[in-house]
């Protein structure tokens, strides 16, 4: 299967600016670039598709360039947004740039990394207006989706000028790196074509460059991909643990999991079809979800991160919490109620303080009903004392009430 057919099978082509790129991608070696603005100190799952598309092009022999938008990040891309971004200072932007480069290296180790701040910082206002601004027609800029969608709510000149600077990026990379292709999500179409126009107008129509955009991914309910009730799923393990990252993929629906296997992994068509067959035979085993979670967790967090995620997942599934360390308990039970105690605490008081019971009377009822487990062991003992010595890692007691309600007692 050639590259273009592969991308089509995986639903990774929303639009091509020129069919001429098809033959080049299938039969030649192309230098392409993908951009990431350092508006935060981590990318999130919503950015992951762009990186995996770049990885796929790289696998077929094309040379990736990662452009970190140190300059454009100071301005803010209006694409796909309904409001103005908060402006960052240069120090924060550069720190974010370093963090993002480190993340991207895990996926694109051979990418050439550049920062557009390195050339934009030398452009003075007069040069910006005379050498670049004169090539941009206001009516054309207003017609771009990224701008048009913001006109009713209002858009500042700062964000309005974003596509000019991104266009300069394409021009610079074409001249310096012979980069002839920019890829991005469908919302980047206007920015990409603006860059192509700038190259044509400044260098001549014989200079051919191209754009490829992939579809915007949303979940089945139409909500934003990569978002959970708690917020974004980050690629930084300090923001989203490998376990939580793993669980995001494991908890996808069957249909979505198959689509994400196509889009995010390097599994070929035959391997994905084999997984689909397994899903039909034993859907409860969640073959697609587990394969996806294993692949992406290993890609982003390595063998160590994957083993941590699998260990916590297995322990919680079996109820074997006693196998977990204090750190693993903190990761696996992030978000559950926590009661801090300084000394021994009776199980009834622990149930009340941890909000698993509303009163001591209710706590006793739960115990009599055999609905309470401490560190994975059922108990009906109303006199049970939870002490530091009986705590897991001398730190935590994990209390479970019923099938799904958990709380932690943390010994300080």
Backbone torsions as a table, in degrees:
resi	resn	phi	psi	omega
1	UNK	NA	126.7	177.5
2	UNK	-76.0	172.0	-173.4
3	UNK	-60.8	-47.2	-176.8
4	UNK	-63.0	-42.7	177.3
5	UNK	-63.4	-37.7	178.1
6	UNK	-63.1	-45.9	179.4
7	UNK	-63.2	-38.4	179.2
8	UNK	-66.8	-42.5	178.6
9	UNK	-58.3	-36.0	-176.5
10	UNK	-90.8	7.2	-179.6
11	UNK	56.2	48.4	-177.6
12	UNK	-114.4	15.3	173.6
13	UNK	-124.1	114.3	174.4
14	UNK	-95.9	-35.3	179.5
15	UNK	-165.9	148.7	173.2
16	UNK	-121.6	135.7	-178.5
17	UNK	-72.4	-21.7	-176.3
18	UNK	-159.8	128.8	179.1
19	UNK	-63.8	-12.0	178.4
20	UNK	-62.0	-22.2	-179.7
21	UNK	-73.8	-19.5	-177.2
22	UNK	-61.0	-50.8	-179.8
23	UNK	-64.7	-37.4	-179.4
24	UNK	-65.3	-42.9	-179.9
25	UNK	-69.7	-32.0	-179.0
26	UNK	-80.8	-28.7	-169.4
27	UNK	-128.4	-7.9	-178.8
28	UNK	-124.8	179.7	174.8
29	UNK	-107.5	121.5	-174.2
30	UNK	-116.3	139.0	169.9
31	UNK	-93.0	126.0	-177.0
32	UNK	-130.3	162.5	176.8
33	UNK	-134.3	155.1	176.3
34	UNK	-133.9	141.0	-176.0
35	UNK	-109.6	151.8	174.5
36	UNK	-144.1	121.5	178.5
37	UNK	-86.5	133.3	-176.9
38	UNK	-83.4	59.4	-179.6
39	UNK	-80.8	-7.8	174.2
40	UNK	-145.7	169.1	-178.5
41	UNK	-87.5	12.4	175.5
42	UNK	-155.7	146.8	166.9
43	UNK	-80.8	166.1	176.8
44	UNK	-128.0	179.8	-174.5
45	UNK	-58.7	-27.5	177.3
46	UNK	-62.6	-24.4	177.5
47	UNK	-87.1	-12.9	-168.5
48	UNK	-66.4	-32.1	-178.8
49	UNK	-61.9	-43.8	-179.7
50	UNK	-59.0	-40.1	-178.9
51	UNK	-69.9	-37.3	-179.9
52	UNK	-74.4	-29.8	173.2
53	UNK	-65.5	-43.1	177.8
54	UNK	-62.4	-39.0	178.0
55	UNK	-63.2	-38.6	179.9
56	UNK	-65.9	-43.6	177.0
57	UNK	-61.6	-40.2	178.9
58	UNK	-63.6	-38.5	178.5
59	UNK	-61.2	-32.4	178.6
60	UNK	-84.4	5.3	173.0
61	UNK	102.4	3.0	-179.4
62	UNK	-88.1	151.6	-173.2
63	UNK	-95.5	117.6	-179.5
64	UNK	-87.6	144.8	168.3
65	UNK	-121.3	127.9	171.8
66	UNK	-97.2	117.3	176.0
67	UNK	-100.0	114.1	175.2
68	UNK	-91.1	125.7	-172.8
69	UNK	-84.9	68.5	177.1
70	UNK	-60.2	-32.5	178.0
71	UNK	-84.7	-51.6	-179.0
72	UNK	-64.5	-28.6	176.7
73	UNK	-65.7	-24.9	176.5
74	UNK	-75.8	-15.9	-176.6
75	UNK	-102.4	-50.4	-179.8
76	UNK	102.7	126.1	178.9
77	UNK	-84.6	122.7	179.0
78	UNK	-76.0	-10.9	-175.8
79	UNK	-59.4	129.5	175.2
80	UNK	71.6	13.2	-178.9
81	UNK	-121.2	153.1	178.8
82	UNK	-107.5	-3.7	179.9
83	UNK	-145.0	169.8	-177.7
84	UNK	-75.9	140.9	175.9
85	UNK	-75.6	153.2	170.5
86	UNK	-73.3	133.6	-177.8
87	UNK	-78.9	135.5	178.4
88	UNK	-97.4	158.7	173.3
89	UNK	-89.9	168.1	-173.0
90	UNK	-63.5	-38.3	-178.9
91	UNK	-62.2	-46.9	-179.6
92	UNK	-64.9	-39.3	179.5
93	UNK	-63.0	-42.7	-179.5
94	UNK	-68.4	-37.7	176.6
95	UNK	-64.5	-41.7	177.5
96	UNK	-63.8	-38.3	-179.7
97	UNK	-59.9	-43.2	179.6
98	UNK	-64.2	-40.6	-179.9
99	UNK	-65.9	-40.7	-179.7
100	UNK	-67.7	-41.7	178.7
101	UNK	-58.2	-41.8	179.9
102	UNK	-61.2	-40.6	178.7
103	UNK	-66.6	-45.2	-175.7
104	UNK	-66.4	-32.2	179.6
105	UNK	-58.8	-27.7	179.1
106	UNK	-66.2	-29.5	-177.0
107	UNK	-99.3	-38.4	-178.0
108	UNK	-123.8	71.2	-175.4
109	UNK	-62.8	-24.5	-176.9
110	UNK	-99.2	7.8	-178.7
111	UNK	-71.6	143.8	170.1
112	UNK	-83.2	129.1	-176.9
113	UNK	-107.8	127.3	177.5
114	UNK	-129.8	160.9	179.2
115	UNK	-127.8	122.6	-174.7
116	UNK	-68.9	-11.6	174.8
117	UNK	-62.8	-28.1	-176.7
118	UNK	-63.7	-29.6	177.3
119	UNK	-107.3	-30.4	-178.7
120	UNK	-68.0	-32.5	-176.9
121	UNK	-63.7	-18.8	-178.7
122	UNK	-90.9	-4.5	-177.7
123	UNK	-89.9	114.5	177.7
124	UNK	-80.6	170.0	-173.8
125	UNK	-61.0	-45.1	-179.1
126	UNK	-62.4	-44.5	179.3
127	UNK	-63.7	-39.3	179.2
128	UNK	-59.5	-45.0	-177.5
129	UNK	-73.8	-42.6	-175.8
130	UNK	-79.1	-43.8	-172.0
131	UNK	-85.6	-21.9	-177.0
132	UNK	-126.5	-47.4	-175.1
133	UNK	-57.5	-31.9	-177.3
134	UNK	-66.8	-16.8	-179.1
135	UNK	-89.6	-1.6	-176.2
136	UNK	-110.3	122.2	178.7
137	UNK	-87.1	126.9	-176.9
138	UNK	-59.1	-42.5	-179.7
139	UNK	-61.2	-39.0	178.4
140	UNK	-66.4	-41.9	179.6
141	UNK	-63.8	-39.6	179.9
142	UNK	-66.7	-26.3	-177.9
143	UNK	-80.7	-13.6	179.0
144	UNK	-64.7	137.6	-178.0
145	UNK	-56.3	-39.2	-177.1
146	UNK	-62.6	-27.5	178.6
147	UNK	-95.3	-45.3	-176.3
148	UNK	-55.6	-39.0	-177.5
149	UNK	-69.3	-14.6	-177.1
150	UNK	-103.4	-6.4	-172.2
151	UNK	-63.8	-36.8	-177.6
152	UNK	-67.1	-41.6	-179.9
153	UNK	-81.4	-24.0	-179.5
154	UNK	107.6	140.9	178.7
155	UNK	-139.3	135.8	-179.4
156	UNK	-77.4	161.8	176.0
157	UNK	-63.4	-29.8	178.9
158	UNK	-57.1	-55.6	-179.6
159	UNK	-71.7	-30.8	179.1
160	UNK	-60.8	-33.1	-177.7
161	UNK	-83.5	-0.3	-176.3
162	UNK	-56.5	-45.2	-175.0
163	UNK	-66.8	-23.8	176.3
164	UNK	-67.8	-45.6	-178.5
165	UNK	-67.7	-39.7	177.5
166	UNK	-64.4	-34.2	176.5
167	UNK	-63.6	-40.6	176.9
168	UNK	-60.5	-35.9	177.6
169	UNK	-58.2	-48.2	-178.4
170	UNK	-62.2	-42.4	178.7
171	UNK	-60.8	-47.0	-179.3
172	UNK	-62.0	-44.7	-178.2
173	UNK	-70.2	-31.4	176.7
174	UNK	-67.4	-44.2	-177.7
175	UNK	-71.0	-40.2	-172.9
176	UNK	-90.8	-31.3	-173.2
177	UNK	-120.3	3.0	-173.7
178	UNK	53.1	40.5	177.9
179	UNK	-82.3	116.0	-173.8
180	UNK	-110.4	2.9	-177.4
181	UNK	-141.5	132.3	169.9
182	UNK	-114.0	135.1	176.9
183	UNK	-117.9	155.0	179.1
184	UNK	-179.5	177.5	176.8
185	UNK	-69.1	163.9	-175.0
186	UNK	-58.8	-26.9	179.8
187	UNK	-70.6	-11.4	179.7
188	UNK	-91.2	2.4	-176.5
189	UNK	-54.2	-47.3	-178.8
190	UNK	-63.0	-41.8	178.5
191	UNK	-65.6	-39.9	-179.1
192	UNK	-66.6	-47.5	-178.7
193	UNK	-66.9	-30.0	176.0
194	UNK	-64.3	-40.4	177.5
195	UNK	-65.3	-39.7	177.0
196	UNK	-61.6	-41.4	179.4
197	UNK	-64.6	-39.7	179.4
198	UNK	-63.4	-41.0	177.8
199	UNK	-63.1	-43.8	180.0
200	UNK	-62.6	-43.4	-175.4
201	UNK	-73.8	-32.5	-176.8
202	UNK	-90.2	-31.2	-174.8
203	UNK	-110.9	-20.8	179.5
204	UNK	116.5	155.8	-173.9
205	UNK	-70.6	-15.8	179.9
206	UNK	-75.1	-11.6	178.4
207	UNK	-88.1	103.5	-173.3
208	UNK	-95.7	125.1	173.7
209	UNK	-131.9	165.9	-169.9
210	UNK	-141.4	165.2	174.8
211	UNK	-135.3	144.9	175.5
212	UNK	-133.9	125.7	177.7
213	UNK	-121.6	145.7	179.4
214	UNK	-110.1	161.5	-172.5
215	UNK	-67.4	149.0	169.7
216	UNK	-71.0	128.3	-177.1
217	UNK	-97.2	129.5	171.5
218	UNK	-125.6	161.1	177.3
219	UNK	-77.7	172.1	-174.7
220	UNK	-58.1	-33.5	-179.3
221	UNK	-83.1	3.1	178.5
222	UNK	88.7	-4.5	-179.7
223	UNK	-75.2	166.2	-173.7
224	UNK	-68.9	132.9	179.4
225	UNK	-65.6	138.9	177.7
226	UNK	88.4	1.5	178.3
227	UNK	-104.8	144.3	173.1
228	UNK	-125.6	-179.8	177.8
229	UNK	-60.7	-26.7	-179.2
230	UNK	-88.1	-10.2	-179.1
231	UNK	124.0	-156.9	-176.6
232	UNK	-70.1	150.7	172.2
233	UNK	-95.5	106.0	-173.1
234	UNK	-84.8	155.8	175.2
235	UNK	-84.5	-18.3	177.1
236	UNK	-75.8	121.9	-178.2
237	UNK	-64.9	-18.0	176.3
238	UNK	-76.9	-23.4	179.6
239	UNK	-94.9	-39.9	175.1
240	UNK	-132.9	114.1	-175.7
241	UNK	-63.4	155.8	175.0
242	UNK	-53.8	-35.7	178.0
243	UNK	-64.4	-47.7	-179.6
244	UNK	-65.7	-37.1	176.6
245	UNK	-61.9	-47.5	178.6
246	UNK	-59.2	-45.0	-178.3
247	UNK	-64.7	-31.5	178.2
248	UNK	-57.2	-45.0	-177.6
249	UNK	-76.0	-37.6	-179.9
250	UNK	-62.3	-30.1	-175.4
251	UNK	-91.1	6.2	175.4
252	UNK	-67.4	153.8	173.1
253	UNK	-68.9	161.3	-175.2
254	UNK	-58.9	-48.2	-176.8
255	UNK	-64.1	-43.3	-180.0
256	UNK	-67.1	-37.5	-179.0
257	UNK	-61.2	-40.4	178.3
258	UNK	-63.7	-43.3	178.6
259	UNK	-62.3	-41.0	-179.2
260	UNK	-70.8	-30.7	174.1
261	UNK	-58.9	-43.0	179.3
262	UNK	-64.8	-41.9	-171.2
263	UNK	-82.9	-32.3	-169.7
264	UNK	-108.7	-13.4	-179.0
265	UNK	-112.7	170.8	177.5
266	UNK	-99.3	11.3	176.8
267	UNK	-60.9	137.8	179.9
268	UNK	-81.1	175.5	-174.7
269	UNK	-59.0	-42.1	-178.0
270	UNK	-64.7	-42.0	-179.8
271	UNK	-65.1	-39.8	179.8
272	UNK	-68.6	-38.7	177.1
273	UNK	-64.2	-36.0	177.1
274	UNK	-64.2	-39.2	177.7
275	UNK	-67.3	-39.2	177.0
276	UNK	-59.8	-40.2	178.7
277	UNK	-63.8	-42.1	177.6
278	UNK	-62.6	-37.4	-179.8
279	UNK	-63.2	-37.0	179.2
280	UNK	-69.5	-35.0	-177.6
281	UNK	-79.1	-45.3	-177.7
282	UNK	-136.3	71.9	-176.1
283	UNK	-62.8	-26.8	-177.4
284	UNK	-67.1	-17.1	179.4
285	UNK	-83.6	-9.3	171.7
286	UNK	53.3	52.9	-176.0
287	UNK	-59.3	-46.8	-177.5
288	UNK	-64.4	-45.3	-178.0
289	UNK	-62.1	-44.2	-178.0
290	UNK	-68.3	-39.8	177.9
291	UNK	-61.9	-44.4	179.8
292	UNK	-63.5	-46.9	-178.8
293	UNK	-62.5	-42.2	180.0
294	UNK	-64.7	-46.1	-177.0
295	UNK	-61.8	-50.8	-173.7
296	UNK	-74.7	-35.6	177.3
297	UNK	-65.0	-40.8	177.4
298	UNK	-66.7	-39.9	179.7
299	UNK	-61.1	-44.4	-175.4
300	UNK	-87.6	-35.8	-170.5
301	UNK	-120.3	3.5	175.1
302	UNK	73.4	-178.1	-178.0
303	UNK	-63.0	-39.4	-179.6
304	UNK	-61.9	-46.6	-179.7
305	UNK	-64.2	-40.1	179.1
306	UNK	-64.6	-45.0	-179.3
307	UNK	-63.5	-38.3	176.9
308	UNK	-61.8	-46.7	-179.5
309	UNK	-62.5	-43.3	-178.6
310	UNK	-68.9	-37.6	179.7
311	UNK	-63.7	-47.3	-179.7
312	UNK	-64.7	-43.3	179.6
313	UNK	-58.9	-47.3	-178.7
314	UNK	-64.7	-43.3	-179.1
315	UNK	-63.2	-42.5	-179.8
316	UNK	-70.5	-35.9	178.8
317	UNK	-64.5	-40.6	-178.5
318	UNK	-86.0	-10.8	-176.0
319	UNK	77.6	16.2	-176.5
320	UNK	-92.5	60.0	-176.0
321	UNK	-67.5	-20.2	-179.1
322	UNK	-65.7	-14.5	179.6
323	UNK	-83.4	-5.9	-174.5
324	UNK	-97.0	147.0	173.5
325	UNK	-80.2	170.9	179.0
326	UNK	-60.4	-41.8	179.4
327	UNK	-63.6	-42.0	179.4
328	UNK	-67.1	-33.6	175.5
329	UNK	-64.9	-43.2	179.1
330	UNK	-60.6	-39.1	179.6
331	UNK	-70.5	-49.5	-174.6
332	UNK	-68.8	-27.5	-177.1
333	UNK	-113.0	26.4	176.8
334	UNK	-59.4	129.5	178.2
335	UNK	97.6	-13.3	178.5
336	UNK	-81.0	158.6	179.1
337	UNK	-60.3	141.7	179.1
338	UNK	-127.9	129.2	175.5
339	UNK	-110.7	122.9	178.6
340	UNK	-87.4	131.6	177.3
341	UNK	-132.9	150.6	-179.6
342	UNK	-101.1	-21.9	-179.2
343	UNK	-139.6	-166.5	178.1
344	UNK	-59.3	149.3	178.4
345	UNK	-140.1	136.6	178.8
346	UNK	-71.4	147.7	-176.6
347	UNK	-58.2	-35.1	-179.6
348	UNK	-67.1	-45.9	177.1
349	UNK	-63.7	-36.1	179.7
350	UNK	-63.9	-40.5	178.3
351	UNK	-63.6	-39.3	-179.4
352	UNK	-72.2	-48.1	-177.4
353	UNK	-64.6	-29.5	-179.7
354	UNK	-87.0	1.5	178.8
355	UNK	70.0	14.6	174.7
356	UNK	-78.9	-15.6	174.4
357	UNK	-138.8	145.9	-177.3
358	UNK	-87.7	-16.5	179.5
359	UNK	-154.3	165.3	177.6
360	UNK	-64.4	-35.0	178.2
361	UNK	-62.2	-44.5	179.0
362	UNK	-65.6	-37.0	178.6
363	UNK	-61.2	-44.1	178.5
364	UNK	-62.8	-37.6	178.6
365	UNK	-62.6	-44.5	179.0
366	UNK	-61.0	-39.3	179.1
367	UNK	-65.1	-45.0	179.9
368	UNK	-62.4	-32.9	-180.0
369	UNK	-80.4	3.3	-178.8
370	UNK	58.3	38.5	-176.5
371	UNK	-102.2	7.3	-175.1
372	UNK	-119.2	135.5	174.3
373	UNK	-128.9	141.2	177.5
374	UNK	-120.5	121.7	-177.0
375	UNK	51.4	39.9	175.3
376	UNK	87.0	-1.9	-178.6
377	UNK	-113.2	126.8	177.2
378	UNK	-64.1	145.1	177.0
379	UNK	-145.3	145.6	172.1
380	UNK	-122.5	10.6	-174.0
381	UNK	-82.4	106.7	-178.9
382	UNK	-69.9	-16.9	-178.6
383	UNK	-95.9	4.5	-176.7
384	UNK	-61.0	128.9	177.5
385	UNK	-105.3	130.0	176.8
386	UNK	-96.6	113.2	-176.7
387	UNK	-117.6	165.9	178.8
388	UNK	-59.8	-39.1	-177.8
389	UNK	-67.1	-27.4	178.8
390	UNK	-92.0	-2.6	-178.3
391	UNK	-78.4	152.3	175.0
392	UNK	-68.1	126.8	-176.1
393	UNK	57.1	25.2	-176.3
394	UNK	52.6	33.2	-175.4
395	UNK	-135.3	-44.0	-170.7
396	UNK	-128.0	143.1	160.3
397	UNK	-112.0	126.7	176.7
398	UNK	-97.3	117.4	-179.9
399	UNK	-107.4	131.2	177.4
400	UNK	-118.6	132.3	176.2
401	UNK	-121.2	119.6	-176.2
402	UNK	73.7	-149.9	-175.6
403	UNK	-89.0	-28.4	-170.2
404	UNK	-132.1	-10.4	-176.0
405	UNK	-85.9	123.4	-179.7
406	UNK	-124.5	156.0	170.5
407	UNK	-153.1	160.5	178.5
408	UNK	-117.6	140.6	166.8
409	UNK	-105.6	118.5	-177.5
410	UNK	-108.2	122.0	-179.7
411	UNK	-89.1	118.4	-176.5
412	UNK	-90.6	NA	NA
